[in-house]
Amino acid sequence: MGDAACFGGMVGCGESYFSAFALAVGLGETASGLVASIPLLVGGVLQLISPMAIQWVGGFRRWIVAGAALQALAFVPLALAAWHEFLTLPMMLLIASVYWAAGLSTGPAWNTWIEQIVPSQQRARFFSRRSRLQQSCTFGTLMIAGLVLHWTSREGIALLGFAGLFGLAALLRLMSAGFLHRTREPSGLDETSVELSSAESDSVANTAANTSADVPQTTSTRAALRLLVYLVAMQVFIQLSGPYFVPYMLGQLEFGYGVYVSLVAIAFLSKVIALSFWGRVAEKAGATKVLWFGGIGLVPLASLWIVSTNIYWLAMIQMVSGVAWAAYELGFFLLFFEMLPANQRTRLLTYYNFANTLAVCLGALTGAAILSQFGCESETYYYLFGISSVGRMLCLALLAGIVLPNVSLKAIRMRILSVRPGAASVTAPIIASAEEP
């Protein structure tokens, strides 16, 4: 719980402001979008080697604590750069890549480790409380950081505000690493259990396919592949516009940090509140319908930014965005976990995360190319938003006709890794938190 509080605090005042800092230090609007997306690829790649790294360092706890400490240290050069008011784009991308590499590469190990630590009969209650605590701390520091930047920008010392926030983020993550270090290493935990051998994987997959599906194995496999293709394709078009909402608001609309953080907070709160509602819908009507609600809801969101720049209109968009993103994320995580054999979830989730980060980079680079070609003008952003919405609508064709299983899970908790405008936050599911009806 201490780790959750400190980690949530770091997310709220740390990486969530990387894009805003890139603008403040003078890197430009296109660079601001790339900083929010390209470094994720490094973390996605390193997830693939985490099982070998765990064996090399000698245990889950050592690997996780080392990653947390390195993530904390990544804020130090950012704080120094903000203090000296100088930073180049390669330096920013390198620092952000180290941050994401340290964080994402420990994800599979953390999921396996926490499942061994928390007794099965206590998981539902514990992870519910843990998620609420992390969300509260993330929201709290997000708002505090916004107020700090609002005040420092009015005084003409915004970069000093960023330096202080990054210093606080480093301190919170170091405290998180301390709590992780004090957590016991479960006795008898196989340090290679984050990955199954190929023979064992085949056995588990065959058993799961023969015992759990209401549809034939080939149909189930085909449905799972189409679902993954849909999710990855959607990510491309989401990231075509998603990373550029920050430079659009701060650069083109010239919003202050107070307005900016208020819009982000509205989306974040509506998403957190809507998750419990969609959980009840999934329990009664099924996760497939929840995913459809979310997928359809995401289609017009980007293009609605073209309609008006009125602050109340944008606030309403943010509220709707939070509700749609809650449905989309909950729906696909529930279906994802239902369609994967239990003993392969960590490994296959790692592969999905890698494909997902590739899609993030493809979408962001395409958006950057459009902005570079046509210039960072309001009209160019409108093209990005429009293309993004059209692409999301076309992706629904991939979802149509998929025969998806009746999900037996009613909820799954998620770790918030970063808060982004429009509620498109970077999240990771907690495998051990999956709840039966």
Secondary structure, DSSP 4 states (H G I P E B T S, - for coil): -HHHHHHHHHHHHTGGGHHHHHHHTT--HHHHHHHTTTHHHHHHHHHTTHHHHHHHHTSHHHHHHHHHHHHHHTHHHHHHHHHHT---HHHHHHHHHHHHHHHHTTHHHHHHHHHHHS-GGGHHHHHHHHHHHHHHHHHHHHHHHHHHHHHHHHTT-HHHHHHHHHHHHHHHHHHHHHHHHHSPPPTT--TTTTS--HHHHHHHHHHHHHHH-SS-HHHHHHHHHHHHHHHHHHHHHHHHHGGGHHHIIIIIS---HHHHHHHHHHHHHHHHHHHHHHHHHHHHH-HHHHHHHHHHHHTTTTTHHHH---HHHHHHHHHHHHHHHHHHHHHHHHHHHHSS-GGGHHHHHHHHHHHHHHHHHHHHHHHHHHHHHH-SSHHHHHHHHHHHHHHHHHHHHHHTT---------B--EEEEE--GGG--EEEE-GGG-B--
